[in-house]
Amino acid sequence: MPKKLFSFFRVLAQIGLLIAVWLASDWFVRRTGLPVPGGVLGLGIVFVLLLLGVPLNWVKDGAQRLLAEMLLFFVPAVVAMIKYKALFISEGWQLLVVIFLGTALVMCVTALVVDRFFKIEHRLRLAKSRKRSAS
């Protein structure tokens, strides 16, 4: 199988795995009535699986592809803003404050989490290279 085709199917399988975790966690939240979104629970499950030793390369390329296409996930929000123009006219300043504060908070928390994971990944790579050089 050509390398590009194999890479495509690997990314597709990883995205499928991430979607399966999300669907399962969303189903679980709906059945149990937990006050947590299914996506947040799914993210926690993936995090725990990675901590328990599931190889990062099982999800890394698929997750990077989803992050690269993140802009597409915001299209419905823009359509909603256009559709509910009257609401934005009457309550606009409050909505803008919430949107900007929420966006800033999400960006800051995401930056902190990504920074932590890069540091953890860097430490793991260093430990792995030291282990190889010691052998």
C-alpha positions in Angstrom: 0.0 0.0 0.0 1.4 3.4 -0.9 2.6 5.5 2.0 0.2 8.4 1.5 -2.8 6.0 1.3 -1.7 4.2 4.5 -1.2 7.6 6.2 -4.7 8.7 5.1 -6.3 5.5 6.5 -4.4 5.8 9.7 -5.6 9.3 10.2 -9.1 8.3 9.3 -9.0 5.4 11.8 -7.6 7.7 14.6 -10.4 10.2 13.9 -12.9 7.3 14.0 -11.5 6.2 17.4 -11.8 9.8 18.8 -15.4 10.0 17.5 -16.2 6.6 19.0 -14.9 7.7 22.4 -17.0 10.9 22.1 -20.1 9.1 21.1 -19.7 6.5 23.9 -19.2 9.2 26.5 -22.1 11.3 25.1 -24.3 8.3 25.3 -23.2 7.6 28.9 -23.9 11.2 29.9 -27.4 11.1 28.4 -28.2 7.8 30.1 -26.9 8.7 33.5 -27.8 12.4 33.5 -24.3 13.5 34.5 -24.0 17.3 34.6 -20.9 17.2 32.3 -20.9 17.5 28.5 -20.1 14.2 26.7 -17.2 15.8 24.9 -15.6 16.8 28.2 -16.0 13.3 29.6 -14.6 11.9 26.3 -11.6 14.2 26.6 -11.1 13.0 30.2 -11.3 9.3 29.0 -8.7 9.9 26.3 -6.5 11.6 28.9 -6.8 8.8 31.3 -6.1 6.2 28.6 -2.9 8.1 27.6 -1.8 8.2 31.2 -2.4 4.4 31.5 0.0 3.8 28.7 -2.1 3.8 25.4 0.5 5.0 22.8 0.1 8.6 21.8 0.6 7.7 18.2 -2.8 5.9 18.3 -4.5 9.3 18.3 -1.9 12.0 17.6 -2.2 12.4 13.8 -6.0 12.2 13.9 -6.2 14.8 16.7 -3.8 17.1 14.8 -6.0 16.8 11.7 -9.1 17.7 13.7 -7.3 20.7 15.3 -6.1 21.8 11.8 -9.8 21.9 10.7 -11.1 23.5 13.9 -12.3 26.6 12.0 -15.1 24.5 10.4 -16.5 23.8 13.9 -17.2 27.5 14.4 -19.3 28.0 11.2 -22.6 27.2 13.0 -21.9 29.9 15.6 -21.5 32.5 12.9 -24.7 31.4 11.2 -26.5 31.7 14.6 -25.2 35.2 15.0 -26.6 36.2 11.6 -29.9 34.4 12.2 -30.6 36.1 15.6 -29.6 39.6 14.6 -32.4 41.2 16.7 -31.1 39.4 19.9 -27.7 40.8 19.2 -29.1 44.3 18.8 -31.0 44.3 22.1 -28.5 42.3 24.2 -25.4 42.8 22.2 -23.0 44.2 24.7 -23.7 41.5 27.2 -23.3 38.8 24.6 -20.1 40.3 23.3 -18.6 40.4 26.8 -19.5 36.8 27.4 -18.2 35.8 24.0 -14.9 37.6 24.4 -14.3 36.5 28.0 -15.3 32.9 27.1 -13.0 32.9 24.1 -10.1 34.4 26.1 -10.6 31.8 28.9 -10.7 28.9 26.4 -7.6 30.1 24.7 -5.7 30.6 27.9 -6.7 27.2 29.3 -6.0 25.5 26.0 -2.5 27.1 25.9 -1.7 26.0 29.4 -2.9 22.4 28.7 -1.0 22.2 25.4 2.1 23.6 27.1 1.9 21.0 29.9 1.5 18.2 27.4 4.4 19.3 25.3 6.6 19.4 28.4 5.4 15.9 29.4 6.0 14.6 25.9 9.5 16.2 25.9 10.3 14.6 29.2 9.1 11.2 27.9 11.3 11.6 24.8 14.3 12.5 26.8 13.8 9.6 29.1 13.3 7.3 26.1 16.5 8.5 24.4 18.5 8.2 27.7 17.2 4.6 28.0 18.3 3.8 24.5 21.7 5.4 25.0 22.2 3.5 28.2 21.5 0.1 26.5 
